Amino acid sequence: MEVDKDLIEKFKHADDLSKLHSKALNYLAHNLRTEYEVRTKLAEISEDPDAIDRVIDQLIDQRLVNDAKYAESYVRTVVREEKNGPDWIRRHLKEKRVASDAIEAAIDHEFPEDEVLRIGVEVAKKQLKVHHQDAAKMAINKTKNLLIRRGFPYGDLDQIMDQLDTDTLTGDDSELIDRFAEKYWQKYAKLGDYEQSQKTKQALFRKGFTMDDITIALEKLARS
């Protein structure tokens, strides 16, 4: 019996879908993936957007791709690691194209505010130990900057820092910044006055000093 061309094409298309589905299963075998990640992977294999859509629909029906579950699992992992805050999670999941409502639902359910504060305090304690030889204000500023980079909300910083014992940070901020300011001032002495001042400011700011303290230190240098 002669098989007509349309039927042959249907068989071929079904075979292509099956192979594409198998590739997707291999990709999902070891790690959870977002829909965006799976689509991106399949686009490297197939140039047929309709075939990719059909495979994605299959995977969603089979509950093998579920962005809400991915978000919940990811938040639980971050909480267990005790290194990063909710804003860090938001940045990561947005890069994976997870919908905002799924992100917020996962954070609300898996990362309550008391846990954010508890982990923030632990991160801050470790950071203060790293900077125990710095002046008090400098150590505190560096710790706050780290918390922000790690994704702890700006509005929680004071609450986190209030739970820390900073009495041991007895360094003299003014003495420390004066010493660094003198060092950088001499380093850039061959530059013009304005550029010397700007370079010194930038170097001190990178060291973690506040702009108010930097301004005072440079005024002292200018008078000397």
C-alpha positions as CSV (number, residue, x, y, z in Angstrom):
1,M,0.0,0.0,0.0
2,E,1.4,3.4,-1.0
3,V,1.6,5.9,1.9
4,D,0.7,9.4,0.8
5,K,3.1,12.3,1.3
6,D,0.9,14.1,3.9
7,L,0.9,11.1,6.1
8,I,4.6,10.7,5.8
9,E,5.0,14.4,6.9
10,K,2.8,13.8,9.9
11,F,4.9,10.8,10.9
12,K,8.0,12.8,10.5
13,H,6.6,15.7,12.5
14,A,5.5,13.4,15.3
15,D,9.0,11.9,15.3
16,D,10.6,15.3,15.5
17,L,8.4,16.3,18.4
18,S,9.2,13.1,20.2
19,K,12.9,13.7,19.8
20,L,12.6,17.3,20.9
21,H,10.6,16.2,24.0
22,S,13.3,13.6,24.8
23,K,16.0,16.4,24.6
24,A,13.9,18.5,27.0
25,L,13.6,15.5,29.4
26,N,17.4,15.0,29.4
27,Y,17.8,18.7,30.1
28,L,15.4,18.5,33.1
29,A,16.9,15.2,34.4
30,H,19.2,16.7,37.0
31,N,17.9,20.2,37.9
32,L,14.7,22.1,38.0
33,R,14.4,24.6,35.1
34,T,12.2,27.6,34.4
35,E,10.1,27.7,31.2
36,Y,12.5,30.4,29.9
37,E,15.5,28.1,30.4
38,V,13.9,25.2,28.7
39,R,12.7,27.3,25.7
40,T,16.2,28.7,25.4
41,K,17.7,25.2,25.3
42,L,15.2,23.9,22.8
43,A,15.8,26.9,20.6
44,E,19.4,25.7,20.3
45,I,18.1,22.4,19.0
46,S,15.1,23.3,16.8
47,E,14.2,26.3,14.6
48,D,10.5,25.4,14.7
49,P,8.8,27.7,17.3
50,D,5.5,25.8,17.0
51,A,7.3,22.5,17.9
52,I,8.9,24.2,20.9
53,D,5.5,25.6,22.0
54,R,4.0,22.1,21.8
55,V,6.8,20.5,23.8
56,I,6.6,23.2,26.4
57,D,2.9,22.7,26.7
58,Q,3.5,18.9,27.2
59,L,6.0,19.6,29.9
60,I,3.7,21.9,31.7
61,D,0.9,19.4,31.5
62,Q,3.2,16.8,32.9
63,R,4.2,19.2,35.7
64,L,7.8,19.0,34.7
65,V,8.0,22.7,34.1
66,N,6.4,24.9,36.7
67,D,7.9,28.3,37.4
68,A,6.0,28.8,40.7
69,K,7.5,25.5,42.0
70,Y,10.9,26.5,40.7
71,A,10.7,29.8,42.6
72,E,9.6,28.1,45.8
73,S,12.5,25.6,45.6
74,Y,15.0,28.3,44.8
75,V,13.9,30.4,47.8
76,R,14.2,27.4,50.1
77,T,17.7,26.8,48.9
78,V,18.8,30.4,49.5
79,V,17.2,30.4,52.9
80,R,19.1,27.2,53.8
81,E,22.4,28.7,52.6
82,E,21.9,31.8,54.9
83,K,24.0,34.1,52.7
84,N,21.6,36.3,50.7
85,G,18.4,38.3,51.1
86,P,15.1,38.5,49.2
87,D,16.2,41.2,46.8
88,W,19.0,38.9,45.7
89,I,16.4,36.3,45.0
90,R,14.2,38.7,43.1
91,R,17.2,39.6,40.8
92,H,18.0,36.0,40.1
93,L,14.5,34.9,39.4
94,K,13.8,37.9,37.1
95,E,16.8,36.9,35.1
96,K,15.1,33.5,34.7
97,R,12.0,35.3,33.5
98,V,9.9,34.0,36.4
99,A,6.7,36.1,36.7
100,S,6.7,38.7,39.5
101,D,3.6,37.3,41.2
102,A,5.2,33.9,41.4
103,I,8.4,35.4,42.8
104,E,6.6,37.4,45.5
105,A,4.4,34.4,46.4
106,A,7.4,32.2,46.9
107,I,9.3,34.8,49.0
108,D,6.2,35.5,51.2
109,H,5.7,31.8,51.8
110,E,9.3,30.6,52.1
111,F,11.2,33.6,53.4
112,P,9.2,35.4,56.2
113,E,10.5,38.7,57.6
114,D,11.8,37.2,60.8
115,E,14.0,34.9,58.8
116,V,15.3,37.8,56.7
117,L,16.3,39.6,59.8
118,R,17.8,36.6,61.5
119,I,20.0,35.7,58.4
120,G,20.8,39.4,57.9
121,V,22.2,39.5,61.5
122,E,24.3,36.4,60.9
123,V,25.8,37.8,57.7
124,A,26.5,41.1,59.4
125,K,28.2,39.5,62.3
126,K,30.6,37.6,60.0
127,Q,31.3,40.8,58.0
128,L,32.1,42.8,61.2
129,K,34.6,40.2,62.2
130,V,36.3,40.6,58.8
131,H,36.6,44.4,59.5
132,H,37.3,44.3,63.2
133,Q,40.6,46.3,62.7
134,D,38.8,49.1,60.8
135,A,37.4,52.1,62.6
136,A,33.8,51.7,63.9
137,K,32.0,53.8,61.3
138,M,34.0,52.4,58.5
139,A,33.3,48.8,59.6
140,I,29.6,49.5,59.9
141,N,29.4,51.1,56.5
142,K,31.2,48.2,54.8
143,T,28.8,45.8,56.6
144,K,25.8,47.7,55.4
145,N,27.1,47.8,51.9
146,L,27.6,44.1,51.9
147,L,24.1,43.5,53.1
148,I,22.7,45.6,50.3
149,R,24.8,43.7,47.7
150,R,23.6,40.4,49.2
151,G,20.0,41.6,48.7
152,F,18.8,42.5,52.2
153,P,16.3,45.4,51.9
154,Y,17.6,48.9,52.7
155,G,14.7,49.4,55.1
156,D,15.9,46.4,57.2
157,L,19.5,47.6,57.6
158,D,19.0,49.6,60.8
159,Q,17.0,46.8,62.4
160,I,19.7,44.3,61.6
161,M,22.6,46.5,62.8
162,D,20.7,47.3,66.0
163,Q,21.0,43.6,67.0
164,L,24.8,43.6,66.7
165,D,27.3,44.4,69.4
166,T,29.4,47.2,68.0
167,D,31.0,48.3,71.3
168,T,34.1,46.4,70.4
169,L,34.6,48.6,67.4
170,T,36.7,51.2,69.2
171,G,38.9,52.5,66.3
172,D,39.2,56.2,65.8
173,D,37.5,57.0,62.5
174,S,39.1,60.4,62.2
175,E,42.6,59.2,62.9
176,L,42.2,56.3,60.3
177,I,40.8,58.5,57.5
178,D,43.4,61.2,58.1
179,R,46.1,58.5,57.7
180,F,44.6,57.2,54.4
181,A,43.9,60.7,53.1
182,E,47.5,61.7,53.6
183,K,48.6,58.6,51.8
184,Y,46.5,59.2,48.8
185,W,47.1,62.9,48.8
186,Q,50.8,62.3,48.4
187,K,50.2,59.6,45.8
188,Y,48.4,62.0,43.5
189,A,50.6,65.0,44.4
190,K,51.9,65.4,40.8
191,L,48.3,66.0,39.5
192,G,46.6,69.3,39.3
193,D,44.8,70.5,42.5
194,Y,41.3,69.5,41.3
195,E,42.3,66.1,40.0
196,Q,44.4,65.4,43.1
197,S,41.4,66.1,45.2
198,Q,39.0,64.0,43.1
199,K,41.3,61.1,43.0
200,T,41.8,61.2,46.7
201,K,38.0,61.4,47.3
202,Q,37.4,58.4,45.0
203,A,40.1,56.3,46.7
204,L,38.8,57.1,50.2
205,F,35.2,56.4,49.1
206,R,36.3,53.0,47.8
207,K,37.8,52.3,51.2
208,G,34.4,52.7,52.8
209,F,34.6,56.2,54.3
210,T,31.5,58.4,54.1
211,M,31.5,61.6,52.0
212,D,31.1,63.8,55.1
213,D,34.2,62.3,56.7
214,I,36.1,62.6,53.4
215,T,35.2,66.2,53.0
216,I,36.5,67.0,56.5
217,A,39.7,65.1,56.0
218,L,40.4,66.9,52.7
219,E,39.7,70.3,54.3
220,K,42.4,69.5,56.9
221,L,44.9,68.6,54.2
222,A,44.1,71.8,52.3
223,R,44.9,73.9,55.4
224,S,48.1,72.1,56.2
